[in-house]
Amino acid sequence: YPSGNLAIIIAQARDQLMCIVQEDEPRTAKIRALFQSDGRSTCYYPTGDEWINMSMQGGQYLDQAGNRVRRWMWPNLLPEPQVPLSPIFISLNHYVGVRILAQDKIFVSFLAMGRQAKLNMGTKVQV
């Protein structure tokens, strides 16, 4: 972050990669999102409540009260044709956004001081 606090951490745990997005706090930075290479991901509201939760099968989008707003299945898992996923865009904070277009097109973008870094956290996972 422009403050000097760490925003995004990429780590490896055993045979899996993880991307952790932290809040812009110097000491007790809360996790705002966690993306795992096995297809599981969760984004959190500033309160710590779940916002978006994704698995190998699909995902769900929740409002701040915990009510499901949207649910989807990834198209490659179902034999019949599916309606394409309507893109989902959320801002985790002033600098970090998440864009979900497809199972293999989940982007975390970081914008600060006129520069942007975009990471693709999506993966094609076969169940």
BAGUVO-437879 format. One record per residue: residue number from 1; x, y, z of N, C-alpha, C in turn. Coordinates in steps of 0.1 Angstrom, whole numbers, always signed. Example, Ala and Ser with C-alpha at 12.3 -4.5 7.8 and 13.67 -1.06 7.14 Angstrom:
BEGIN
    i    nc1    nc2    nc3   cac1   cac2   cac3    cc1    cc2    cc3
    1   +132    -57    +78   +123    -45    +78   +132    -33    +78
    2   +128    -22    +71   +137    -11    +71   +129     +0    +79
This chain:
BEGIN
    i    nc1    nc2    nc3   cac1   cac2   cac3    cc1    cc2    cc3
    1     +8    -12     +0     +0     +0     +0     +9    +12     +0
    2     +4    +24     -4    +12    +36     -3    +17    +39    +11
    3    +10    +34    +21    +14    +36    +35    +26    +28    +38
    4    +30    +18    +30    +41     +9    +33    +37     -4    +39
    5    +24     -6    +42    +19    -18    +47    +18    -29    +36
    6    +20    -41    +39    +19    -52    +30     +5    -54    +25
    7     +2    -55    +12    -11    -56     +7    -14    -71     +3
    8     -5    -77     -4     -8    -90    -10     +4    -99     -7
    9     +1   -111     -2    +11   -121     +1     +8   -133     -7
   10    +18   -138    -14    +18   -151    -21    +26   -161    -14
   11    +20   -172    -10    +27   -182     -2    +24   -196     -7
   12    +33   -205     -4    +32   -219     -7    +31   -227     +5
   13    +20   -235     +6    +18   -244    +17    +17   -258    +11
   14    +27   -266    +13    +28   -280     +7    +27   -278     -8
   15    +17   -284    -14    +17   -284    -29     +7   -274    -34
   16     +3   -264    -26     -7   -254    -29     -2   -240    -28
   17     -6   -232    -37     -3   -217    -36    -15   -210    -31
   18    -12   -199    -23    -22   -191    -17    -19   -176    -20
   19    -29   -169    -22    -28   -154    -23    -36   -148    -12
   20    -30   -140     -3    -37   -134     +8    -37   -119     +6
   21    -49   -113     +6    -50    -99     +5    -53    -94    +19
   22    -45    -85    +24    -46    -79    +37    -52    -65    +37
   23    -58    -60    +48    -62    -47    +49    -50    -38    +51
   24    -52    -25    +49    -41    -15    +51    -40    -11    +65
   25    -34    -20    +73    -32    -17    +88    -18    -21    +91
   26    -12    -13   +100     +2    -16   +103     +5    -28   +112
   27     -4    -31   +121     -1    -42   +131    -11    -54   +129
   28    -23    -52   +131    -33    -63   +131    -41    -62   +118
   29    -34    -64   +107    -41    -64    +94    -50    -76    +92
   30    -63    -73    +90    -73    -84    +88    -71    -89    +73
   31    -75   -102    +72    -75   -108    +58    -88   -103    +51
   32    -86    -97    +40    -98    -93    +32   -101   -103    +21
   33    -92   -112    +17    -95   -122     +7    -84   -133     +8
   34    -88   -145     +4    -79   -156     +4    -82   -164     -9
   35    -72   -166    -17    -74   -174    -30    -64   -186    -29
   36    -69   -198    -32    -61   -210    -31    -60   -216    -45
   37    -49   -222    -48    -47   -228    -61    -56   -240    -64
   38    -63   -246    -54    -72   -257    -56    -86   -252    -59
   39    -88   -239    -61   -101   -234    -66   -109   -228    -55
   40   -105   -229    -42   -113   -224    -31   -108   -209    -29
   41   -118   -201    -26   -115   -186    -24   -126   -180    -15
   42   -122   -170     -7   -132   -163     +1   -128   -148     +1
   43   -137   -140     -1   -135   -125     +1   -144   -121    +13
   44   -139   -111    +21   -146   -107    +33   -149    -92    +33
   45   -161    -89    +39   -164    -75    +41   -155    -69    +51
   46   -154    -56    +52   -145    -50    +63   -149    -55    +77
   47   -161    -59    +79   -165    -64    +92   -160    -78    +95
   48   -155    -85    +85   -150    -98    +86   -160   -109    +82
   49   -172   -105    +78   -182   -114    +73   -179   -118    +59
   50   -183   -130    +55   -181   -135    +42   -188   -127    +32
   51   -182   -124    +21   -188   -116    +10   -190   -126     -2
   52   -179   -132     -6   -179   -142    -17   -172   -154    -13
   53   -178   -166    -16   -171   -178    -13   -172   -187    -25
   54   -160   -192    -30   -160   -200    -41   -153   -214    -38
   55   -157   -224    -46   -151   -237    -44   -149   -243    -58
   56   -145   -255    -59   -143   -262    -72   -156   -263    -80
   57   -167   -263    -73   -180   -265    -79   -187   -252    -84
   58   -185   -241    -77   -191   -228    -80   -189   -219    -69
   59   -198   -210    -67   -197   -200    -57   -209   -193    -53
   60   -208   -184    -43   -220   -177    -38   -215   -163    -34
   61   -224   -153    -35   -222   -139    -32   -232   -136    -21
   62   -228   -131    -10   -236   -128     +2   -237   -113     +5
   63   -248   -109    +10   -249    -95    +14   -243    -94    +28
   64   -242    -82    +34   -236    -80    +47   -244    -87    +58
   65   -257    -90    +56   -265    -97    +66   -263   -112    +65
   66   -255   -117    +55   -253   -131    +54   -263   -138    +45
   67   -272   -130    +38   -282   -136    +29   -276   -138    +15
   68   -279   -149     +9   -274   -152     -4   -280   -143    -15
   69   -271   -136    -22   -276   -127    -33   -275   -134    -46
   70   -265   -142    -48   -263   -149    -60   -256   -162    -57
   71   -259   -172    -66   -252   -185    -65   -249   -190    -79
   72   -238   -197    -81   -235   -202    -95   -227   -215    -94
   73   -228   -222   -105   -220   -234   -107   -210   -231   -119
   74   -198   -236   -118   -189   -234   -130   -194   -242   -141
   75   -195   -237   -153   -201   -243   -165   -194   -257   -169
   76   -181   -258   -166   -174   -270   -171   -178   -283   -162
   77   -186   -281   -152   -189   -292   -143   -203   -298   -146
   78   -211   -291   -154   -224   -296   -157   -225   -300   -172
   79   -232   -311   -175   -233   -317   -188   -241   -308   -198
   80   -252   -301   -192   -260   -293   -201   -255   -279   -202
   81   -258   -272   -213   -254   -258   -215   -259   -249   -203
   82   -250   -240   -199   -253   -231   -188   -254   -217   -193
   83   -261   -209   -186   -261   -194   -188   -248   -189   -183
   84   -240   -181   -191   -227   -176   -186   -229   -168   -173
   85   -218   -169   -165   -218   -161   -153   -217   -147   -156
   86   -226   -139   -150   -225   -124   -151   -213   -120   -143
   87   -205   -112   -149   -193   -107   -141   -196   -101   -128
   88   -187   -104   -118   -189    -98   -105   -176    -90   -102
   89   -179    -77    -98   -168    -68    -94   -170    -63    -80
   90   -160    -64    -72   -161    -59    -58   -148    -51    -55
   91   -149    -41    -46   -137    -34    -41   -135    -38    -27
   92   -124    -45    -24   -121    -48    -11   -117    -36     -2
   93   -111    -26     -9   -108    -14     -2   -105     -4    -13
   94   -100     +8    -10    -97    +18    -20    -87    +14    -30
   95    -78     +4    -27    -67     +1    -36    -69    -13    -43
   96    -76    -22    -37    -77    -36    -42    -91    -39    -46
   97    -92    -45    -58   -105    -49    -64   -104    -64    -68
   98   -116    -70    -69   -117    -84    -74   -127    -84    -85
   99   -123    -91    -96   -132    -93   -107   -133   -108   -110
  100   -145   -113   -110   -148   -127   -113   -155   -128   -126
  101   -148   -134   -136   -154   -135   -150   -157   -150   -153
  102   -149   -159   -148   -150   -173   -150   -141   -181   -140
  103   -142   -194   -140   -134   -201   -130   -119   -199   -132
  104   -115   -197   -144   -101   -195   -147    -97   -180   -149
  105   -107   -171   -147   -105   -157   -149   -110   -149   -136
  106   -103   -151   -125   -106   -143   -113    -94   -134   -110
  107    -96   -121   -112    -85   -112   -111    -85   -104    -98
  108    -74   -102    -92    -71    -93    -81    -63    -82    -87
  109    -68    -70    -86    -61    -58    -91    -58    -48    -80
  110    -46    -43    -80    -40    -34    -70    -37    -21    -78
  111    -43    -10    -74    -41     +3    -80    -36    +13    -70
  112    -24    +18    -72    -19    +29    -62     -9    +37    -70
  113    -10    +50    -67     +0    +60    -72     +1    +59    -87
  114    -11    +57    -94    -11    +57   -109     -6    +44   -115
  115     -3    +34   -107     +2    +21   -113     -7    +10   -109
  116     -8     +0   -117    -17    -11   -115    -10    -25   -116
  117    -13    -34   -107     -8    -48   -108    -20    -56   -108
  118    -21    -66   -118    -33    -74   -119    -28    -89   -118
  119    -33    -97   -109    -30   -111   -108    -42   -119   -111
  120    -40   -130   -119    -51   -139   -122    -50   -150   -111
  121    -61   -151   -103    -62   -161    -92    -70   -173    -97
  122    -76   -172   -109    -84   -183   -114    -77   -195   -117
  123    -84   -207   -117    -78   -220   -121    -89   -229   -126
  124    -85   -237   -136    -95   -247   -141    -93   -259   -132
  125   -103   -262   -125   -102   -274   -116   -112   -284   -120
  126   -108   -297   -122   -117   -308   -125   -120   -315   -112
  127   -133   -317   -110   -137   -324    -98   -136   -339   -100
